[in-house]
Amino acid sequence: MIYLQTNTPTQQVFLSLDEARQYFATPFTNYLLVLTHEENSTTGNKLAQVATIVNENTRITELEITTVGLTLAGRYRYEVYGQNSNSNIDPASGLVIGLCQRGYAVLNHNTTWFDVPVVTIPNDIIYEP
């Protein structure tokens, strides 16, 4: 499960996508990410984008994505496809090699997950006799 903010650009997502490469004979260079808000149906508010790869190794892939245009909070389904295009946003396109990962994402409106306490520590006072 990934957690994102609604209608917010440049958010980081950490997924394990590189392991899917072993299942495809054709190598790929880009990832297509599709977020779908189902709202108790199989169709709904959808956002497709080519994710920017910030860092990738065999264990973890860091992507930079956006949720601009998705204003409804709630649970979304995400699907990540491997492809050889930096502009294609159609999962049915021939440029798509295959599905790498799918799962759920939760989008919230500016949720504060924790508060950082303000701690004031007084200076040490050393008394000399």
C-alpha positions in Angstrom: 0.0 0.0 0.0 1.3 3.4 -0.9 0.1 6.7 0.6 -0.1 9.9 -1.4 -1.6 13.4 -1.1 -4.4 14.4 -3.5 -3.8 17.0 -6.2 -0.1 17.3 -5.4 2.9 17.2 -7.8 6.3 15.6 -7.3 5.6 12.9 -4.7 8.0 10.0 -4.1 6.9 6.4 -4.4 9.1 3.4 -3.5 8.3 0.1 -5.2 10.1 -3.1 -6.1 9.8 -3.0 -9.9 13.1 -4.3 -11.1 12.3 -7.9 -10.2 9.6 -7.9 -12.9 12.2 -7.5 -15.6 13.2 -11.2 -15.4 9.7 -12.2 -16.7 9.9 -10.2 -20.0 12.1 -11.1 -22.9 12.2 -7.5 -24.1 14.0 -5.0 -21.9 12.3 -1.7 -21.1 13.4 1.8 -20.0 10.3 3.5 -18.6 7.4 2.9 -16.3 3.8 3.8 -17.0 1.8 4.3 -13.7 -2.0 4.3 -13.8 -4.0 5.3 -10.7 -7.8 4.5 -10.8 -10.3 5.5 -8.2 -12.9 2.8 -8.4 -15.6 4.0 -6.1 -17.3 0.7 -5.9 -17.1 0.0 -9.6 -14.6 -1.1 -12.2 -14.4 2.3 -13.9 -13.7 5.7 -12.3 -11.5 8.7 -12.0 -8.2 7.7 -13.6 -4.7 9.3 -14.0 -2.0 7.7 -16.3 1.5 9.1 -16.3 5.1 8.1 -17.2 6.8 8.1 -13.9 10.3 9.7 -13.5 12.8 7.1 -12.3 14.8 8.8 -9.5 16.8 5.8 -8.4 16.6 2.1 -9.3 18.5 -1.0 -8.2 17.6 -4.7 -7.9 15.8 -4.1 -4.6 13.9 -0.8 -4.8 12.7 1.6 -7.4 12.2 5.2 -6.4 9.7 7.0 -8.7 8.6 10.6 -8.8 4.9 10.9 -9.7 2.1 13.4 -9.5 -1.5 13.3 -8.4 -2.5 16.6 -9.9 -6.0 16.2 -11.2 -7.0 13.6 -8.6 -9.1 15.6 -6.1 -11.0 12.7 -4.5 -9.6 11.2 -1.4 -9.9 7.4 -0.9 -8.5 4.1 -2.0 -7.1 3.8 -5.5 -5.8 0.9 -7.5 -2.4 1.4 -9.1 -0.8 -0.5 -12.0 2.8 -0.1 -13.1 3.7 -1.2 -16.7 7.2 -1.4 -18.2 7.5 0.3 -21.6 9.9 1.8 -24.0 8.4 5.2 -24.4 8.8 8.4 -22.3 5.4 9.8 -23.5 2.9 6.9 -23.9 0.1 6.9 -21.3 -2.0 4.1 -22.9 -1.6 0.7 -21.2 -3.1 -1.0 -24.4 -0.3 0.5 -26.6 2.2 -1.8 -28.4 4.9 0.2 -26.6 4.0 -1.4 -23.3 6.1 -4.6 -22.6 4.0 -5.8 -19.6 2.5 -5.3 -16.2 5.2 -5.1 -13.5 3.2 -4.5 -10.3 -0.3 -3.7 -9.1 -1.7 -2.8 -5.7 -3.6 -0.2 -3.7 -2.8 3.4 -2.9 -4.6 5.7 -0.4 -4.9 9.4 -1.3 -5.6 11.9 1.4 -6.2 15.6 1.7 -3.1 17.1 3.4 -3.1 14.5 6.2 -0.5 15.1 8.9 0.7 11.6 9.8 2.6 12.8 12.9 3.4 16.0 14.8 6.9 17.0 15.6 7.0 18.2 19.2 8.7 21.4 20.1 11.2 20.4 22.9 13.0 23.2 24.7 16.0 22.0 26.7 17.5 24.5 29.1 21.2 25.2 29.1 23.3 23.3 31.6 24.3 25.4 34.5 27.5 24.5 36.2 28.1 26.1 39.6 31.7 26.5 40.7 32.3 26.4 44.5 
